[in-house]
Amino acid sequence: MPQTVRIKTKREIAEYSVEIARGNLGNAGRWAREVLGGTRKIVLVSNKRVFDLHRGQLVKSLKSSGFNPLVHLIEDGEKYKNLGTLEQILEAFSRFEIARTDAVISFGGGVVGDIAGFAASIHLRGVDYLQIPTTLLSMVDSSVGGKTGINTEHGKNRVGSFYQPKGVLIDSNVLSSLPKREFTAGLCECIKHGMISGKGLLDQTVSVIEACHQDRVDILKNEEFAGRFESFLADQIAFKAKIVAGDERESVLKTDARSRKILNFGHTFAHALERATDFRYFRHGEAVGYGILFAAEVSKKLALLDGKVVNLLRDVVLRAGTLPSLSVVESDQVFQAIRYDKKNIDGSLQWVLLKEIGKPVIVPHSQIGDGLIRRTTKEFISAQ
Ligand code: GLY
């Protein structure tokens, strides 16, 4: 006789803090001790460039709190966020005999955070992990919210998990050594948050962009600006955290303006650009810079968004810095990558568009149609 056994588990409640302050690398040991308590061993996952720049301060601080961190370095760049690198990380965790009472710290940008977080989520079915993001993009976006994963030949973030870190530590001083391209890429994600959040956050982002037109290293040393910048980071993160708290796992059925999907504004086109160039040409945030403008353009074509707002947004993205030329990109390849995405998400790709600043709206691809997207892709790429 058929039987049914009902299983009810209580969803784990994750609550964690993002600590933001200049010089925080020097507090990493105390912070890790507070967050992890009696955790025995920690493994730092980083890349060579970041680790060479900041190892002194970080390792000293961890040691002074009684940690003796093991280190695993990965290659730098989106093209290394793949299964091969994941395998090497997992192999290192086993070689280091990382147990469930131990912990992982990711120290780097979005690539390091996403892949180290994913490895932490599957090693022994989950060990604690902490994030110390070192790029603007990873500070305001990828280190918060628990999305982890890798890219595969089938696309961006094809394999991954929702796995929240135990804590995030931000030292805004590290941004002084961030390459300019990375900084521009981060600003594009900040603009994205501003566009979907509202005028307040967008204006604040524009004023930071204006200030950073002066020498970034100097301006970050300026006491008054550095304090303002920390508040800016906190406001960016608080916006994202509010959306994540309401829809942690990006529910497939949720399509209102509070859905976590709105954080993907600009990402359909951005992911297609990245895939069409084999993850080697754009920084993720740079592709997002183009992606948010593309989404604004589609919104205009559907008579959702005023052309004047599209021009204003274009101006804001241009002021964030120079984006790599689209002249190397084949519009048909980008369109095929968008279609491919559509096929792989249950045939029901949803576009995040804009009705006005702060008013995102989710529109099914079926309501827009291949024709308009193909035409807009072609026009957009040849116009840049
Ligand atoms: N970066 C989009 C999200 O975390 O949902």
Boltz pocket constraint, residues with backbone or C-beta under 6 A from the ligand:
constraints:
  - pocket:
      binder: B
      contacts: [[A, 141], [A, 142], [A, 144], [A, 145], [A, 147], [A, 260], [A, 263], [A, 264]]
      max_distance: 6.0
